[in-house]
Amino acid sequence: MNIGLLAAVAAVSAASAAEDCRVPLDRSLTLRSRFPFAIETEYGRMAAGESRLAFTLPRPVGAECGDSGPAPLLAFPSPDSAQAFSVRLMAGEEYRNDGDGVYSTEVGGVFQGTKGPASAHLDARMFSEMGGDATRPSFDRESADDQKEGVTGSVDYRSYARFRGDFNLDLAFGRLTVARDAAHWGPGLYGNAVLSQEAVPFYQYVYAARIGPLSITSLYGDLQIGDNQNSSSGDDGSRNLFAHRYELALGANVLLGISEQLILFDASKAYLFAPIFPLFIAKSLMVEESSNGNIAFDATWRLPWKGLVYGEFMLDDLESPSSLLVKDYAQNKWSALAGTHFVRDFPWARAGLIAEYSHVEPWVYSHFKPNTAQSLNLGVPLGNPYGPDSRTLILKPYARFRSGLYAGIAAGLFWKGHGPGADPAQPSPQDPLTPKNALAGETAPDFAVEPRIAYAWKWFAAALDARLGDGGRVAASLRAFL
């Protein structure tokens, strides 16, 4: 990435991109944090009116929003706060069972540092797992090494390492970030269409700034082709992501957002990082076989009685504007989301209730040629994690107690088609008038309930969670963050 060009583009803003506090993504698989559901907590703060509306995450800089626990055992704060660093050592043990029992051990550390306009955060850990079927893909969808007893001389086990991190420069024209993470854009918690926290992490450059009521974010990312057992190699070509998000605050309680995405295969164009270049128009000026894009519009209204009401509509492709919603053509690819999030405060806890519905048409995120410009990373959608040809309805009550206890239970209905267009890796039809059949082969929705209980006390965190119903599993963990 040309830093000189980047600085020139970024100079359109003289506003700082600083946010209220640091908000990491929720990590439901590996690199779990001390206390769960950081995004849910922040959206609850927005619903309660305690922070401004902003739905571009993660926020990489600032003090922790919630309970960060006791100070790290190793830390150096300077008297003037101009520079500081801290290191938290961590170790944990987890048992998971989704048909096979797996014992997972993790060790690592979390580093944070600041010096002048520069700041950094790194969470890096090593894992070893015993038990389970060694032929299955890793549960967190990234690559892992299987060690055989005949080679190790001891036992069979699986080993791997993971990290997420960011390095930031806060300058007069905005914030520049280099990171390895996913991204979560939009007001939804479960079904955001363009970028979702459930995507597999990827390397990225980010520029962010605010100009009065307008916030702009530009992202460039490197994606991997294939899945976690067949990741990208030099022969597979390159898949690159460009994405922009614009948020306009209409007063304190209404936010309008636009998220757009462009995937290029073997055709990376660095100038598209410029946040003023409309990607959805730029796509129309490129070779169709090597580009794929979408654009989403969302709106959020904060109600006077501590609640959010929000919606999002995403357009992936269309045959014509007049046929988009009335003709079942394969080329008419779109998705929609609607939800609410209400909170109530009690002396002992904050309670919340989330309801969210999403619908994704067949062929969304797909492309004309396999293993090219699909909106995927390691086979997983960058947006709605349920993928194309799906429908979800999720209801979740939760309570975050001031004692350090968290309890929540998500109940959901999940529809997933079994016909053409349900697999985003499958090539979409060359004929745009090919009929599509949403939710083909789905006779009844799957039902699942996901309870979770977590407790954090000083340097320790324990959690118990399960999925009851379709795709049942259970997990229990204990971690120390020193």
C-alpha positions in Angstrom: 0.0 0.0 0.0 1.4 3.4 -1.0 1.6 5.3 2.3 2.1 8.7 0.5 -1.0 8.2 -1.6 -2.9 7.1 1.5 -1.9 10.2 3.4 -3.0 12.4 0.5 -6.4 10.7 0.4 -6.8 10.8 4.1 -6.1 14.6 4.2 -9.8 15.2 3.2 -10.5 15.1 7.0 -9.0 17.1 9.9 -11.1 15.3 12.5 -9.8 12.7 14.9 -11.2 9.2 14.6 -11.0 8.6 18.3 -14.0 6.7 19.8 -15.4 6.6 23.3 -13.6 3.4 24.3 -12.0 0.2 23.0 -14.4 -2.5 21.7 -12.9 -5.7 20.5 -14.9 -8.2 18.5 -16.7 -11.1 20.2 -14.5 -14.2 20.1 -16.8 -17.3 20.4 -14.2 -19.8 19.2 -10.5 -19.0 20.0 -8.8 -16.1 21.8 -11.8 -15.7 24.1 -11.7 -12.6 26.3 -12.1 -12.3 30.0 -15.7 -11.3 29.8 -18.0 -12.3 26.9 -20.0 -10.4 24.3 -18.1 -7.1 24.0 -20.2 -5.9 21.1 -23.5 -6.8 22.7 -22.4 -4.8 25.8 -21.4 -1.8 23.7 -24.7 -1.9 21.7 -26.5 -2.1 25.1 -24.6 1.1 26.1 -25.9 2.8 23.0 -29.4 1.6 23.7 -29.2 3.1 27.2 -28.0 6.4 25.8 -24.5 6.2 27.4 -22.5 6.5 24.1 -23.0 7.9 20.7 -24.4 5.8 17.9 -21.5 4.2 16.0 -21.6 0.8 14.3 -18.1 0.3 12.8 -16.2 -2.2 14.9 -13.7 -3.2 16.2 -12.6 0.1 17.9 -8.9 -0.5 18.3 -7.9 2.3 20.6 -8.9 3.6 24.1 -9.7 2.4 27.5 -11.8 -0.8 27.9 -15.5 -0.2 27.8 -16.4 -2.8 30.4 -14.8 -4.6 33.3 -11.2 -5.1 32.4 -10.3 -6.6 35.7 -7.3 -5.8 38.0 -4.3 -4.1 36.5 -1.8 -6.5 34.8 1.0 -7.8 36.9 3.5 -6.4 34.4 2.8 -2.7 33.4 4.6 0.6 32.9 2.5 3.8 33.0 4.4 7.0 32.5 3.6 10.0 34.8 2.3 12.1 31.9 0.5 9.2 30.2 2.4 9.9 27.0 3.7 6.4 26.9 2.8 3.1 28.6 2.8 -0.6 28.1 1.3 -3.6 29.8 1.5 -7.4 29.4 -1.1 -9.9 30.6 0.1 -13.5 30.7 -2.8 -15.9 30.3 -3.4 -19.7 30.5 -6.6 -21.6 30.1 -8.2 -25.0 29.8 -11.4 -25.8 27.9 -13.5 -28.9 27.3 -15.7 -29.1 24.2 -18.0 -31.8 23.1 -20.0 -31.8 19.8 -20.0 -35.6 19.5 -16.3 -36.0 20.3 -14.8 -34.7 23.5 -11.8 -32.4 23.1 -9.5 -31.0 25.8 -7.9 -27.8 24.8 -5.0 -26.1 26.6 -3.9 -22.5 25.7 -1.1 -20.2 26.8 -0.1 -16.8 25.6 -0.2 -13.1 26.4 -2.0 -9.9 25.7 0.2 -6.8 25.0 -1.0 -3.2 25.0 1.2 -0.1 24.5 1.1 3.6 23.6 3.7 6.2 22.8 2.6 9.5 21.5 0.2 9.1 18.6 1.1 5.4 18.2 -0.7 2.6 20.0 -0.7 -1.2 19.7 -2.6 -4.2 20.9 -1.8 -7.9 20.5 -3.4 -11.1 21.7 -1.3 -14.1 20.8 -1.8 -17.7 22.1 -0.7 -21.3 21.4 -3.1 -24.2 21.6 -2.9 -27.9 22.0 -5.9 -30.2 21.8 -6.3 -33.9 22.7 -9.2 -36.1 21.8 -11.8 -35.9 19.0 -11.6 -36.9 15.4 -8.2 -35.8 14.0 -9.6 -35.9 10.4 -12.1 -33.1 11.1 -11.4 -29.5 10.2 -10.4 -27.2 13.1 -13.4 -25.9 14.9 -12.4 -22.2 14.5 -12.1 -22.7 10.7 -8.3 -21.9 10.4 -5.5 -24.4 9.8 -4.1 -26.7 12.4 -1.3 -29.3 12.6 -2.1 -32.9 13.7 0.8 -34.6 15.6 0.8 -38.4 15.4 1.9 -40.6 18.2 4.3 -42.4 15.9 6.1 -39.2 15.3 5.9 -37.5 18.7 6.6 -40.7 20.6 3.9 -39.9 23.1 0.3 -39.2 22.1 -1.8 -37.9 19.2 -2.7 -34.2 19.6 -3.5 -31.2 17.5 -1.5 -27.9 17.8 -1.9 -24.4 16.4 -1.3 -20.8 17.2 -3.6 -17.8 16.8 -3.3 -14.0 17.1 -5.3 -10.8 16.6 -3.7 -7.4 16.8 -3.6 -3.8 15.6 -1.0 -1.0 15.3 -2.5 2.5 15.1 -1.4 6.0 14.4 -3.7 8.8 15.4 -2.9 11.9 13.3 -4.5 15.2 12.4 -6.3 13.8 9.4 -7.5 10.5 11.0 -6.4 7.2 12.2 -4.3 4.7 10.3 -4.4 1.1 11.4 -2.7 -2.1 10.4 -4.4 -5.2 11.9 -5.2 -8.8 11.7 -8.9 -9.2 12.7 -12.4 -9.5 11.2 -14.7 -6.5 11.0 -18.3 -5.9 12.1 -20.2 -3.1 10.3 -23.8 -2.2 11.0 -26.3 -2.3 13.8 -27.1 -6.0 13.7 -25.5 -8.5 16.1 -26.1 -11.7 14.2 -26.9 -11.0 10.5 -24.9 -8.0 9.3 -24.8 -8.3 5.5 -21.4 -6.8 4.4 -18.9 -7.5 7.3 -19.6 -9.7 10.4 -17.5 -10.5 13.4 -18.0 -14.2 12.7 -15.8 -14.0 9.6 -12.4 -15.6 9.7 -9.8 -13.0 10.7 -7.7 -11.5 7.9 -4.8 -9.0 7.5 -6.1 -5.4 6.8 -5.3 -1.7 6.5 -7.9 0.7 7.8 -8.3 4.5 7.6 -11.0 6.1 9.9 -12.0 9.7 10.5 -14.9 11.9 11.6 -16.0 15.2 10.1 -18.7 16.6 12.3 -21.7 14.2 12.1 -20.0 12.1 9.4 -17.8 9.1 10.1 -15.9 7.4 7.3 -13.9 4.1 7.3 -11.9 2.6 4.4 -10.6 -1.0 4.6 -8.3 -3.1 2.5 -7.8 -6.8 3.3 -6.1 -9.9 2.0 -8.4 -12.9 1.9 -7.6 -16.6 1.5 -9.1 -18.9 -1.1 -10.3 -22.4 -0.2 -11.1 -23.6 3.3 -9.1 -24.4 6.4 -7.9 -27.7 4.9 -7.1 -26.2 1.5 -6.0 -22.6 2.0 -4.7 -20.3 -0.7 -1.3 -21.0 -2.3 0.6 -19.1 -5.0 -1.2 -21.0 -7.7 -4.6 -20.0 -6.5 -4.2 -16.3 -7.2 -5.1 -13.5 -4.8 -8.4 -12.4 -3.4 -8.5 -8.8 -2.1 -11.1 -6.9 -0.2 -11.9 -3.2 -0.5 -14.7 -1.9 1.8 -16.0 1.6 2.8 -18.4 2.6 5.5 -20.1 5.9 5.9 -22.2 6.9 9.0 -24.2 10.1 9.2 -25.7 11.1 12.6 -29.0 12.9 12.3 -28.9 14.3 15.8 -28.1 12.2 18.8 -30.6 9.4 18.2 -30.7 8.6 14.5 -27.9 7.1 12.4 -27.8 6.3 8.7 -25.2 4.0 7.4 -23.8 2.8 4.1 -21.5 -0.2 3.8 -20.0 -1.2 0.5 -17.6 -4.0 -0.5 -15.6 -4.9 -3.6 -13.8 -8.3 -4.0 -11.1 -8.5 -6.6 -9.4 -11.6 -7.9 -5.8 -11.2 -9.3 -6.6 -7.5 -9.9 -5.8 -5.5 -6.7 -6.2 -1.8 -7.3 -4.6 0.2 -4.4 -6.3 3.5 -5.3 -9.7 2.0 -4.4 -8.7 2.4 -0.8 -9.6 6.1 -1.2 -12.7 6.5 0.9 -14.3 8.9 -1.6 -14.3 6.4 -4.5 -17.7 4.6 -4.7 -16.9 0.9 -5.0 -20.3 -0.1 -6.3 -19.8 2.2 -9.3 -16.1 1.2 -9.7 -17.2 -2.4 -10.0 -19.2 -1.6 -13.1 -16.0 -0.3 -14.8 -14.1 -3.5 -14.2 -13.9 -7.0 -15.8 -16.9 -8.9 -14.5 -15.1 -12.2 -14.1 -12.5 -10.7 -11.6 -14.8 -8.5 -9.5 -17.7 -8.9 -7.1 -19.3 -6.3 -4.9 -22.3 -5.4 -2.8 -23.7 -2.4 -1.0 -25.9 -2.1 2.1 -28.0 0.7 3.6 -28.9 0.7 7.3 -30.8 3.0 9.7 -30.9 3.0 13.5 -33.2 4.9 15.8 -32.6 5.2 19.5 -35.9 5.2 21.4 -36.4 7.4 24.5 -37.0 4.3 26.6 -33.6 2.7 26.3 -33.9 0.8 23.1 -32.6 0.6 19.5 -34.7 -0.2 16.4 -32.7 -0.9 13.3 -32.8 -2.3 9.8 -30.5 -3.1 6.9 -31.0 -3.8 3.2 -28.1 -5.2 1.1 -28.0 -5.3 -2.7 -25.5 -7.8 -4.2 -26.7 -7.7 -7.8 -29.8 -7.2 -9.9 -31.1 -7.8 -13.4 -33.1 -4.5 -13.3 -34.4 -2.2 -10.5 -38.0 -3.0 -11.5 -37.5 -6.8 -11.1 -35.4 -6.9 -8.0 -38.2 -7.8 -5.5 -40.8 -9.2 -7.9 -38.9 -11.5 -10.2 -37.1 -14.7 -8.9 -34.1 -14.3 -11.2 -30.8 -15.7 -10.0 -29.3 -12.3 -10.8 -31.6 -10.5 -8.2 -29.4 -11.0 -5.1 -30.3 -9.2 -1.9 -30.7 -9.6 1.8 -32.6 -7.8 4.6 -32.3 -7.5 8.4 -34.5 -6.0 11.1 -34.0 -6.0 14.9 -34.5 -4.4 18.2 -32.3 -4.2 21.4 -33.8 -3.0 24.7 -32.1 -2.6 28.1 -33.2 -2.0 31.6 -31.1 -1.1 34.6 -31.5 -2.5 38.1 -29.3 -2.0 41.2 -27.7 -5.4 40.7 -27.6 -5.8 36.9 -28.3 -4.5 33.4 -30.8 -6.7 31.6 -31.3 -6.7 27.9 -33.6 -8.2 25.2 -32.5 -8.7 21.6 -34.7 -9.7 18.7 -33.3 -10.0 15.2 -34.6 -11.3 11.8 -32.5 -11.8 8.7 -33.2 -13.1 5.2 -30.6 -13.8 2.5 -31.5 -14.7 -1.1 -29.8 -17.5 -3.0 -26.5 -16.8 -4.8 -25.6 -13.9 -2.5 -21.8 -13.7 -1.9 -21.2 -16.0 -4.9 -19.5 -15.4 -8.2 -19.5 -16.7 -11.8 -16.2 -18.6 -11.5 -15.2 -20.9 -8.6 -12.3 -19.9 -6.3 -12.2 -16.3 -7.6 -14.0 -13.2 -6.3 -16.5 -14.8 -3.8 -17.2 -12.7 -0.7 -15.5 -15.4 1.4 -12.4 -15.9 3.5 -11.3 -19.6 4.0 -14.8 -20.6 2.7 -16.7 -18.5 5.4 -18.8 -15.5 4.4 -17.5 -12.1 5.2 -21.0 -11.0 6.0 -24.1 -12.9 7.3 -22.6 -16.1 8.8 -25.6 -18.2 7.8 -24.7 -17.5 4.1 -27.0 -17.3 1.1 -30.4 -18.9 0.9 -31.0 -18.6 4.6 -33.5 -17.1 7.1 -33.0 -16.6 10.8 -35.1 -15.4 13.7 -33.2 -15.0 17.0 -34.5 -13.9 20.4 -32.0 -13.4 23.3 -32.6 -12.2 26.9 -29.5 -11.5 28.9 -28.3 -10.0 32.2 -24.9 -8.6 33.0 -24.6 -8.5 36.8 -22.4 -6.0 38.6 -20.9 -8.9 40.6 -19.1 -10.1 37.4 -21.7 -12.7 36.4 -23.2 -12.9 32.9 -26.2 -15.0 32.0 -27.9 -15.1 28.6 -29.9 -17.5 26.4 -30.4 -17.2 22.7 -33.2 -19.1 21.0 -33.4 -19.2 17.3 -35.2 -20.6 14.2 -32.9 -21.3 11.3 -34.0 -21.9 7.7 -31.3 -23.0 5.1 -32.0 -23.9 1.6 -30.6 -27.1 0.0 -30.9 -26.2 -3.6 -28.8 -24.2 -6.1 -27.5 -20.9 -4.6 -27.3 -22.1 -1.0 -23.5 -22.7 -1.2 -21.6 -19.4 -1.8 -18.6 -21.3 -3.2 -20.8 -22.7 -6.0 -20.6 -20.7 -9.2 -23.6 -18.5 -9.9 -25.4 -19.0 -13.3 -24.1 -17.2 -16.3 -27.7 -16.6 -17.5 -29.0 -13.8 -15.2 -32.7 -14.9 -15.9 -32.1 -18.4 -14.4 -34.9 -19.0 -12.0 -34.1 -19.2 -8.3 -36.1 -21.0 -5.6 -35.5 -19.6 -2.1 -35.2 -22.1 0.7 -35.6 -25.0 -1.7 -35.7 -28.4 0.1 -36.2 -26.8 3.5 -39.5 -28.2 5.0 -39.2 -26.8 8.5 -36.7 -24.6 10.3 -34.1 -26.0 12.7 -34.5 -24.9 16.3 -31.6 -24.3 18.7 -31.2 -22.8 22.2 -27.8 -21.5 23.3 -27.4 -20.7 27.0 -24.2 -19.2 28.4 -23.1 -18.4 31.9 -19.8 -16.6 32.5 -18.2 -15.3 35.6 -15.1 -13.0 36.0 -13.4 -12.5 39.4 -10.1 -10.6 39.6 -7.7 -12.4 37.2 -9.9 -15.4 36.5 -12.7 -16.1 34.2 -15.0 -19.2 33.9 -17.6 -20.0 31.3 -20.2 -22.7 30.5 -22.1 -22.6 27.2 -24.0 -25.0 25.1 -26.1 -25.4 22.0 -29.2 -27.5 22.4 -31.0 -28.7 19.3 -29.5 -28.7 15.8 -25.7 -28.9 15.9 -25.7 -29.6 19.6 -22.5 -29.0 21.6 -21.3 -28.1 25.1 -18.2 -26.3 26.3 -16.7 -25.4 29.7 -13.6 -23.3 30.3 -11.4 -21.7 32.9 -8.8 -19.0 32.1 -6.4 -16.8 34.0 -5.4 -13.3 32.8 -2.6 -12.1 35.0 
